[in-house]
Amino acid sequence: MYMSCIGKPKVRRQTLAMNHTSKGVCFPGLTHPGIIGTAPSKELLDIWNGREREVEENGLKSLKLCEVLHSRPLANLPSPKGCQLGKIVKGTPEWERIATEAARTIPGRENGGNCDIKNLSKGSKIYLPVFVEGANLSTGDMHFSQGDGEVSFCGAIEISGYLELKYYRLLFIKPFKSANQLISTIGCSSLPFLSNYLTSCSDME
Protein backbone atom coordinates (compact mmCIF):
# COMPACT_ATOMS: atom_id res chain seq x y z
CA MET A 1 0.00 0.00 0.00
CA TYR A 2 1.33 3.45 -0.85
CA MET A 3 0.01 6.92 -1.36
CA SER A 4 1.12 9.83 -3.49
CA CYS A 5 2.72 12.76 -1.68
CA ILE A 6 2.76 16.09 -3.47
CA GLY A 7 4.85 18.78 -1.82
CA LYS A 8 5.23 18.50 1.94
CA PRO A 9 2.45 16.36 3.42
CA LYS A 10 0.63 17.86 6.41
CA VAL A 11 0.08 14.94 8.75
CA ARG A 12 -1.40 15.24 12.21
CA ARG A 13 -2.23 11.74 13.40
CA GLN A 14 -0.32 9.45 11.06
CA THR A 15 3.39 9.17 10.50
CA LEU A 16 4.63 8.70 6.94
CA ALA A 17 7.87 7.20 5.67
CA MET A 18 9.48 8.62 2.55
CA ASN A 19 12.53 7.60 0.56
CA HIS A 20 14.68 9.81 -1.65
CA THR A 21 14.83 7.04 -4.29
CA SER A 22 11.03 7.04 -4.68
CA LYS A 23 10.07 10.68 -4.89
CA GLY A 24 6.40 11.43 -4.43
CA VAL A 25 5.68 8.15 -2.67
CA CYS A 26 5.18 7.72 1.06
CA PHE A 27 4.03 4.86 3.27
CA PRO A 28 1.60 5.27 6.19
CA GLY A 29 3.01 3.99 9.45
CA LEU A 30 1.43 1.06 11.27
CA THR A 31 4.20 -0.04 13.62
CA HIS A 32 4.12 -3.59 14.95
CA PRO A 33 6.46 -6.44 15.93
CA GLY A 34 6.99 -9.04 13.25
CA ILE A 35 7.90 -11.61 15.90
CA ILE A 36 6.13 -12.22 19.21
CA GLY A 37 5.79 -15.55 20.95
CA THR A 38 6.33 -17.77 23.94
CA ALA A 39 9.04 -20.38 24.39
CA PRO A 40 8.29 -23.98 23.36
CA SER A 41 8.69 -26.91 25.71
CA LYS A 42 11.23 -29.61 24.85
CA GLU A 43 8.35 -31.86 23.78
CA LEU A 44 6.94 -29.20 21.45
CA LEU A 45 10.40 -28.47 20.02
CA ASP A 46 10.79 -32.16 19.18
CA ILE A 47 7.39 -32.08 17.42
CA TRP A 48 8.46 -29.06 15.35
CA ASN A 49 11.76 -30.61 14.32
CA GLY A 50 10.15 -33.91 13.39
CA ARG A 51 7.36 -32.23 11.43
CA GLU A 52 9.67 -29.85 9.58
CA ARG A 53 12.20 -32.57 8.83
CA GLU A 54 9.39 -34.45 7.10
CA VAL A 55 8.54 -31.33 5.07
CA GLU A 56 12.16 -30.75 4.05
CA GLU A 57 12.68 -34.36 3.03
CA ASN A 58 9.34 -35.13 1.36
CA GLY A 59 7.49 -31.84 0.97
CA LEU A 60 7.34 -29.04 -1.57
CA LYS A 61 10.82 -28.10 -2.76
CA SER A 62 9.98 -24.84 -4.49
CA LEU A 63 10.06 -21.55 -2.60
CA LYS A 64 7.88 -19.78 -5.15
CA LEU A 65 4.17 -19.21 -4.69
CA CYS A 66 2.48 -20.53 -7.86
CA GLU A 67 6.01 -20.72 -9.27
CA VAL A 68 6.03 -16.93 -9.55
CA LEU A 69 6.38 -15.13 -6.21
CA HIS A 70 9.28 -15.92 -3.90
CA SER A 71 7.94 -17.15 -0.55
CA ARG A 72 9.32 -17.99 2.86
CA PRO A 73 10.20 -21.64 3.56
CA LEU A 74 7.55 -23.84 5.16
CA ALA A 75 10.17 -25.51 7.33
CA ASN A 76 13.42 -24.28 8.85
CA LEU A 77 15.37 -26.86 10.84
CA PRO A 78 17.95 -25.93 13.49
CA SER A 79 21.35 -25.07 12.04
CA PRO A 80 24.51 -23.40 13.39
CA LYS A 81 24.69 -21.32 10.18
CA GLY A 82 23.73 -17.72 10.96
CA CYS A 83 22.61 -18.66 14.47
CA GLN A 84 22.24 -15.73 16.90
CA LEU A 85 22.26 -16.77 20.56
CA GLY A 86 22.60 -13.49 22.43
CA LYS A 87 25.32 -13.52 25.08
CA ILE A 88 26.19 -17.20 24.69
CA VAL A 89 29.76 -17.37 23.38
CA LYS A 90 30.05 -18.86 19.92
CA GLY A 91 32.18 -22.00 19.72
CA THR A 92 31.52 -23.14 23.29
CA PRO A 93 29.87 -26.54 23.93
CA GLU A 94 26.72 -24.74 25.13
CA TRP A 95 26.53 -22.69 21.92
CA GLU A 96 27.01 -25.77 19.74
CA ARG A 97 24.31 -27.72 21.60
CA ILE A 98 21.71 -24.97 21.42
CA ALA A 99 22.53 -24.09 17.79
CA THR A 100 21.84 -27.65 16.65
CA GLU A 101 18.51 -28.06 18.47
CA ALA A 102 16.93 -24.60 18.92
CA ALA A 103 14.05 -23.54 16.65
CA ARG A 104 14.75 -21.02 13.90
CA THR A 105 12.31 -18.13 13.89
CA ILE A 106 11.33 -17.91 10.22
CA PRO A 107 8.14 -20.06 10.25
CA GLY A 108 5.27 -19.10 12.55
CA ARG A 109 4.26 -21.96 14.85
CA GLU A 110 1.96 -22.90 17.75
CA ASN A 111 3.74 -20.44 20.05
CA GLY A 112 3.13 -17.41 17.83
CA GLY A 113 6.60 -16.59 16.54
CA ASN A 114 7.13 -14.91 13.19
CA CYS A 115 3.54 -13.78 12.73
CA ASP A 116 4.08 -10.65 10.60
CA ILE A 117 0.56 -9.39 11.31
CA LYS A 118 0.25 -5.66 10.68
CA ASN A 119 -2.93 -5.49 12.78
CA LEU A 120 -0.88 -6.33 15.88
CA SER A 121 -0.27 -2.65 16.48
CA LYS A 122 -1.07 -0.08 19.17
CA GLY A 123 -4.17 -0.99 21.16
CA SER A 124 -4.41 -4.59 19.93
CA LYS A 125 -4.36 -7.80 21.97
CA ILE A 126 -2.79 -11.17 21.28
CA TYR A 127 -3.51 -14.45 23.06
CA LEU A 128 -0.66 -16.95 23.16
CA PRO A 129 -0.43 -20.41 24.73
CA VAL A 130 2.18 -21.03 27.43
CA PHE A 131 4.32 -24.16 27.27
CA VAL A 132 6.99 -23.53 29.94
CA GLU A 133 7.06 -22.01 33.39
CA GLY A 134 7.25 -18.21 33.09
CA ALA A 135 6.24 -18.28 29.39
CA ASN A 136 9.54 -16.65 28.27
CA LEU A 137 7.74 -14.17 26.05
CA SER A 138 9.97 -12.61 23.42
CA THR A 139 9.42 -10.09 20.66
CA GLY A 140 11.33 -8.23 17.97
CA ASP A 141 11.64 -7.66 14.22
CA MET A 142 9.96 -4.25 14.45
CA HIS A 143 8.15 -3.01 11.33
CA PHE A 144 7.21 0.58 10.51
CA SER A 145 4.75 -0.50 7.85
CA GLN A 146 3.75 -3.67 6.04
CA GLY A 147 1.14 -5.15 3.73
CA ASP A 148 -0.97 -8.18 4.60
CA GLY A 149 1.88 -10.37 5.79
CA GLU A 150 5.34 -10.86 4.30
CA VAL A 151 4.32 -13.38 1.67
CA SER A 152 7.34 -12.55 -0.49
CA PHE A 153 9.61 -12.67 2.61
CA CYS A 154 10.54 -9.01 2.12
CA GLY A 155 7.36 -7.00 2.52
CA ALA A 156 7.95 -4.66 5.44
CA ILE A 157 9.83 -1.48 6.30
CA GLU A 158 12.20 -2.62 9.03
CA ILE A 159 13.01 -0.32 11.97
CA SER A 160 14.61 -0.37 15.39
CA GLY A 161 12.38 0.50 18.30
CA TYR A 162 10.97 -0.20 21.73
CA LEU A 163 7.83 -2.13 22.55
CA GLU A 164 5.74 -1.41 25.63
CA LEU A 165 3.10 -3.98 26.50
CA LYS A 166 1.00 -5.37 29.34
CA TYR A 167 0.39 -9.03 29.89
CA TYR A 168 -2.21 -11.03 31.76
CA ARG A 169 -2.35 -14.72 32.59
CA LEU A 170 -5.54 -16.58 31.69
CA LEU A 171 -6.06 -19.99 33.26
CA PHE A 172 -8.11 -22.71 31.57
CA ILE A 173 -8.70 -26.24 32.77
CA LYS A 174 -8.82 -27.94 29.36
CA PRO A 175 -6.84 -27.23 26.17
CA PHE A 176 -8.72 -25.75 23.22
CA LYS A 177 -9.34 -27.75 20.07
CA SER A 178 -10.05 -24.78 17.83
CA ALA A 179 -9.69 -21.01 17.56
CA ASN A 180 -13.48 -20.61 17.69
CA GLN A 181 -13.60 -22.46 21.00
CA LEU A 182 -10.91 -20.19 22.43
CA ILE A 183 -12.67 -17.04 21.20
CA SER A 184 -16.06 -18.08 22.56
CA THR A 185 -14.57 -18.96 25.95
CA ILE A 186 -12.55 -15.76 26.39
CA GLY A 187 -15.41 -13.70 24.97
CA CYS A 188 -17.69 -15.01 27.70
CA SER A 189 -15.24 -14.11 30.45
CA SER A 190 -15.35 -10.98 32.57
CA LEU A 191 -12.42 -9.41 30.73
CA PRO A 192 -13.05 -6.42 28.46
CA PHE A 193 -12.64 -7.81 24.96
CA LEU A 194 -12.38 -6.77 21.36
CA SER A 195 -15.26 -7.09 18.91
CA ASN A 196 -12.97 -8.13 16.05
CA TYR A 197 -10.73 -11.20 15.89
CA LEU A 198 -7.89 -12.31 13.65
CA THR A 199 -6.85 -15.91 14.20
CA SER A 200 -3.51 -17.40 13.25
CA CYS A 201 -3.35 -21.09 14.11
CA SER A 202 -1.14 -24.11 13.60
CA ASP A 203 -2.57 -27.61 13.96
CA MET A 204 -0.31 -29.82 16.06
CA GLU A 205 -1.95 -32.93 14.59
N, C-alpha and C positions, 0 to 999 in steps of 0.2 A: 504494500500500500504506500502510495506517495501522493504528495500534493504539490501543485505549482506555487512557487513563491515569487512574486513580482515586487521588486524593490525590497524594502526592509519590512518583514512581517511584524504586525503589532499583535503580540500574543499576551494574553492576561493569565489564562488558566492552564494553558498547555505549552510544554516545552518542545521546541523543534530542533532537530539535528540537521545541519547543512554541511555540504562537502564542496571544497573549491573545484573538484574535478567534475561535479555535476551541478553546474550553475542553474539556478532557477528551480531546483528540486529540494524539498525538505521533508523529513520524516517526523510525524508526530510521536512524542515519547509515551511509552507505556512500559515503564520499568518493571522488571520482574526477574526472579532467579530462574535460570534454566535448570538448575539441579537443586532438589530438596528431597530429603528422604531419611529414613531411619536405618540403623545398621541391621544386617541380616544375622540370624543365628547360624551356627556351624551347620546345622541340618539344612537350613534354607540355602546356604551357600553351596552345599553339595548338590542340592536339587538343581540350582542354576547351572553349575558346571556340567552336570550330566546332561541336562536338557540342551545346553548350547553346544556341547561337544557333538551331540546327535545332529544338530542343525548344520554345524560346520562340516561334518563328515558326509551327511546324506541329504542335506537340504539344498535350497536354492543357492547357486554359486554366483549369480549375477548380482551386482550392487546397483543396478539401474531399474528404476520403476518403469514398467512397460518397455524396457530396453531403451529408454530415452533419457529419463531424468536420474542423475546420480542420487543414490539414497544411502542412508546410514546402514551399517551391517545389522542383521537380525540377531547375531550372536557375537560375543567378544570375550573369548576365554582369557584367563589370567596369563600374563606374560611379563617378564622383566623388562622388555623393550619399552622405553618411554615411561616407565613406572615412577610415579611421584608419591613418596611416602612421608612427606612432612619432615620431621626432625630425625627420623630413623636414618642412620648413616649407611649410605650405599656401600655394598660390598661385604657388610657384616652378615653373619649367619641369620640374624633376625630379619634383615632386609631381604635376603635371598628366600627365606621361608615365606614371608608375607607376599613377596612379588610373584611367587609361583602359585599362590592359592587365593589371593584376594580378588574380589570382583572388579572388573573394569567398569567405568561409569557411563559408557556410551549408550547401551540399551536401557530403556526404562524397565523396571521390574516390579514385583509385588510390594517393594518397600517405598515406591515412589521413584526416586532417582532422577535420571535425565528426562524430565517431563517435557520441558520446552513449551509450557502453556502460557501464552501471553496474558490470559485472563487472571493468572495468579499474581495480581498486582495489588496496589494499595487498597485496603479495605476488604480483601477477599479472605476466605478461609479454606484450609486444606485438611483433610482427615486422613491420617496415615496409620497403618497397623504398627504395633510394637512387637519386636521379636526377641529383644534382649533387655536385661535389666538396665534402666536408665534411658532406653531408646537410642541414645547416641545420635541425635538429630544433627544433620549436617546440611549445608547449603552453599551455593556458589554459582559460578558461571553467569554473572549478572548481565542482563540484556537491557539496552536502552529502548529498543523497539524490535518488533518481530512480526511476521505474518502468522498464519495459522499453523504453528509448528515449524520445525526445521527439516522439512521433508527432503530437501536437497543437501542436508548436513551443513549448510552454510547460509542460513536464512535470517540471521539476527545481527543487530549492531551491538558488538561486545563493548562492555565498559567495566571499569573498576567501581566499587561502591561499598556501602554499608547497608546491612539489612536489620531492621528492628522489628521484632515480632513478639507475640504473646503465645503461650501454649497452655493447653488444658489437657488433663488426662481423663478420658472417658472409659469407664469400666463396663464390660459386657460379659455375661456368663458364658454364652455360646458364640463360636465363630460364625461369621456371616457367609452365606453361600452365594450371594449376589450383591451387586451394587444397589439394586432396588430395595433389598431387605435392609441394607445399612441405612439408606436414606430414609426409609419409612420409620425405622427405629429411632434414629437421631431426631428426625422431624417431630416425633411424638414426645420428645423429652422436654424438660423445662428450660432448656437452653434457648436463648434467642437464636434464630436460624435464618438463613438466606432463603429466598423464594426461588432462586435459580440454581441448578446443579450442573456440573460438568464432570462426568465420570471418566476415569482412566484406569482400566483394570487389566490384570494379567491373571489368567487361569492357571493355577498350580497343577491342575490335572491334565 
